[in-house]
Amino acid sequence: MLSDPEKRREYDAERQFARMGGGFGAGPGAGSGGGAAGFGDLGDLFGSMFGGAGRRGGQAQAAPSRRGQDLEVEVTLAFDQAMSGAEVPVTLERTEACPTCSGSGAAPGSSPRLCTACDGRGSVGRDIGGFSIPETCPECGGAGTIIDDPCTDCRGSGVRSAERRIRVRIPAGAKDGTRIKLKGKGGAGARGGPAGDLHVITRVMPSPVFTRKGDDLLVEVPVTVAEAALGAKIEVPTLDGRVKITVPAGSQDGRTLRVPGKGAPKLNGSGSGSLLAKLRIAVPSSLTDGQREALEAFAALETRDPREKLFR
C-alpha cells in the first residue's frame, strides 16, 4: 500500500484525519464505497500477517498442539559391528505422556476447560488503532485450556520424565558420525501433539587391520624383496576371510592393488566398495649366511645404478 503513490496519499490522509479528531477508519472515502483504504482494511492485512490471531470478532480456534522434543544419543561400535550391522541397546531419558491422566494434565475424572479469555486460541489481541497484535494469553499461558484440578502425578503438565532402554538397528556399513533417525522415538508432544524424533549418532572404533577410505578399505600388505621383484600370488585379509591377489613382477614399495567388491558395505545397499592392498616391501633386519651370499651374488650382477637419475 505504501509503495503505491495513490494509496500512500490516501493512507496519509487517514492519519491526518485521525490527528484532527476524526478517528481511525473515518477519513475520506470511508464507507462511501469510493475506494479510500481505511484502517479496518489494515486490520485485515495485519490479521492475515499474524494468522488472524487476536482479531476482534474472529472465530475461536483451538490452540495448536506442540511437537515433542527431538533427542540425540551416541552409540559406540566395534569396527566389525559397523561393517556387518548390529542391534545395540540405547538408554535415554525422555518425556512420555503421563499414564495417570493420559496426557491431558487433568486429574482422573476431570477435564481441562476452554479458556474463556482467549476462546481457546492461546493468544489475545492487543488493540493498536483498529487492528490488534496477538499476545500470549495471560490466563492460560498459551495453552488454550485451563486445568482446575491438575493431575498429581505430572502436576498438570501431561508428561513425565522416564528412562527407557530401547534397541536400535545399525545398518551395515555405518561410518563414524553416521546419523540414524528414528521417527517418533523422541519426547512426547504436548496437548496431543506428535512425538519428536530420536537421532542416533554412531562412533566407530578403529580397526587394527583396515583403514576406511569412503566405501573402500585400505590394508597394508608386507611383501618380500623377492616377491616384489619376481612377482607372486599372496593372500590378503578381507571382511569375510582371505582372498588371493597377484603381485606383478617389479612392483615398487607403496604400489596399491584394487580388489573390487571387498570393501565396506554401502549404506544405500548397493554393493560394497573395494579393498585397496598397499604393498610394503619388507627388508629383513638380519640375514643368514646363505641369504647374505645370495644377495651379494645378486649385487655383483647388478649393472644399473638406481640413483643415476638424481645426477642427470
N, C-alpha and C positions, 0 to 999 in steps of 0.2 A: 504493500500500500504506500509506504513512504518513498519508494523509489519511483512511483508514478507521479509526475508533476501535478496532474489534475487532482488525484486522490490526496496528495500531500497538502494542497491548498484547502481541501475540504476538512482534512484532519486538523490543520492549524486553526481553521475557522471554528471547529468544535471546541478546541482548547480555549481559544479566545472567548467564545460564548460562555464557557463554563466559568472562566475567571470573572466574567461580568455578572455572574449570578444566575445564568440560565440553566445550569445543571448539566451533567453529562447526558448525552444522547438526545438533547432537545435543541440542537443547533439547526442551522439552515438545512432544509430538506428533510429533517427528521419527521417521519410519519406522513410525509407528503407523497411517498411513492416515487419521488422525483430523483432519487439517486444519491443523496449525501450519506456516507457511511457512518452511522452512529456508533457510540461506544458499546451498544448492545451487540453489534457485529463483531467488535473487537473481543467481546466476551466469548462469542462463538469461536473466534480464531484462537484465543488463548486456551479455551476449553479443549479444543481439538489437540492443541500442542501438548497439554498436560493430561491427555486421556480422558477428559471430561470430568475428572475428579473434582468435587467441591463446587461445581456449578449449581447455582440456585435452581431449584425445580427439577434437577436431574433425577433419574430413576435410581433407586437403591440397588447396589450391586454387592455381592459377597466379596470380602477382602480376599485377595489371591493367596493360594497356598504357597508354601515355601519349600523349595527343593532341599533335600538333606545335604550335609557337608560331604565333600569328596575327601577320601582318605588316601594316604600314601604310605607304603611299607616296603622295606628292602629285605630280600632273601639272599643268602649266600649259598652258592652251589659249587660242588666239585666240578672240575673240567669235564670229567666223564658224564656227569649228570646233565650238564648243559648240552653236550653233544647228542646224547641219546634221548633227552627229555625225561622229566621226572614229576612226580606229585609230591609236593612238600607242604608241611604244616606251617601255618602262619597264625600267630597270636596277635590280636588287635583290640584296641579299646574303641568302641563306637557307641553312638546313641541309638536306641531302639524304642519303638512305640511302647509306652507303659502298658503292661498286660492287665493291670488293675482297672484302668479306665479306657482301655483300647485306643489310647492316643488322644482322647478328647480333652483331657485335663480336668474334667469334672468328676466329682465323687460318684461312685456307682449309684444308680437310681436317679441321677440328676443329669442335666444337660446344660451346655453353655447357652446363654440367651443373646439375642441380637442386640448389638449396641445401638441405642436409640439416638445417641449424639451424632453418629455418622451413618445411621441406617445400614450398618454392616459393611460399609465401604472401607473402613480402616483409616479414612482421611476426611478432614473437614476443610471447607474453603475459607480463606481469609479475604474479605472484600477489599478490592482496590478499585474503587470507582467504576462500577458497572460490570466488572468481571472478578473472578476470585482465583487465588493461588492455593493449591492443595497443600495441607499440612497434616502431619500425623495426628490422628485423633487423640486428644489428651485423656479421654475416658477409658479407651480400650487399648491404648498404646499401639494402634495399627492392626490389632488382631481382628477387628470387626465383630467380635463377640466378647461377652463378659462372663466370667465364671464366678458365680456367687458361692458355690460350695466346692472348693478345689479338692482334687484327689490328694490324699495324704501321702501316697507313695511317691508321686512325682511333683508334688507341690504345685499342681496346676499347669506344669509345663507340657504334659502329654508325652514326654520322652524321659528316658533314664539311661544312664551310662552302664554299659555291660562289657565284660571281657569275653571275647569269643575266639575260639580256635577253629580255623577252617583249613581245608586242604586246597591248594592251588596247583593247577596243572601247568607245568612249564613246558613249552613246545621244544622239540629237538632243534638244536642249532642256536639256542639263545646266546646272546653276546653279553659282555659286561655292559650294563646300562640299558638293556632291553626293558621296555615298559609294557606291561600286560594290563589291560583294562578289563575289570570285572564289573559290568553294569549292574547297578542296584545293590552292590555289596558294601556301600559306604554308610554314612549316618542316616538315620530315619528323617523323613521330611515332616514339617510342621503342618498342622491342620489338613492332614490327608495328602500332603504333597509327596512327590516321588522321592525315593531314597537316592542318596548320592552314589558315586562310583568309587570303587577301590582300585588304586593304581599300584601294581606290584613291580618293583624295580629289581632286576637281577644283578647280583655281584658274583662274578665267576672267578674262582681261584685259578692261578696259573698252572699250566701243565709242565711236568719235568721233561717232557719229550717234545711237545709241539708248541709252536708259536703261531697264533692266529693272524692271518692277513686277509681281512674281509671274510669271504667264504672259503679261502684257501688255508691250508695248514702247512707250515714250514717245519721241516725236520732236517737237522744237520747230520750227515752220514759220513763217518770216517772211512777212508779207503787207503789201502797201502800204496806205496810208490809204484809197485809192480802192477797193481790193478788199474791205477790211473794211466800208466804208460802203455800197458798191453791191452787194456780193456778187460771187462769181466762181467759176469752176472752175479748180482748180490741181492740179498734180502733187506727190505726196509720195513719199519713198522707202520701200520695204519690204524684207524679206529677199530677196525674189525679183523685184526690179525695181520700176518705178514704178506708181503707181495714181492715178487722178483722184478728187478729192473736191470737194464743193460747199461753198463758204464762204457761209453765209447772210448776206444783207444786214443791216447793223447789228451785225455781230459785234464784240465787245469784245476788247481785249487779254487773253490768258490763256484764252479760250474753248477747250474741248477737244472735238474731234470724234472719234468712235469708228468704226473700220473693223474689223468682226468678221472673225476668221479670218486676220488678217495679223500676229499677234503671234508669240511664241515657241512652238515645238512643246512640247506637254505630255509629260512624261516617261512617263506611263502609256499614251501612244499614242492618246489620244482627241482628236485635232484640235489646234488652236492657239488661243492667246489672241487678243487684239485689238490693233490698232495705235491708239495714242492720239496724235492730231495736235493739239498745243497751239499755238494761234495767237499769234504775236508781231508786233504792228504795228510795222513798220519806218519810222521817221521819218527822212527824208533829212537829212543833215548840211549839205548845200548845195543851192541851187536855181538853176535857170536863170531868165532874165528872164521867160520865158513862164510857167514854173511859179509864180513869185512873183506875177505879175499874176493868174493863175487863182485862187490861194489867197486873195489879197486880195479878189477879187470874191466868192468864196465866204464869206469872213469878213463882208463887208458885208451879205450876205443872211441871216446867222445871227441869229436873234431869241431863241434860248434861251440862258440863262446856265447852263453846265454845273456851276457852283459854287453854284447857288441853294439846293440842299438843305442846304448847310453852314450856312446862316444862318437856317434855319427854327426 
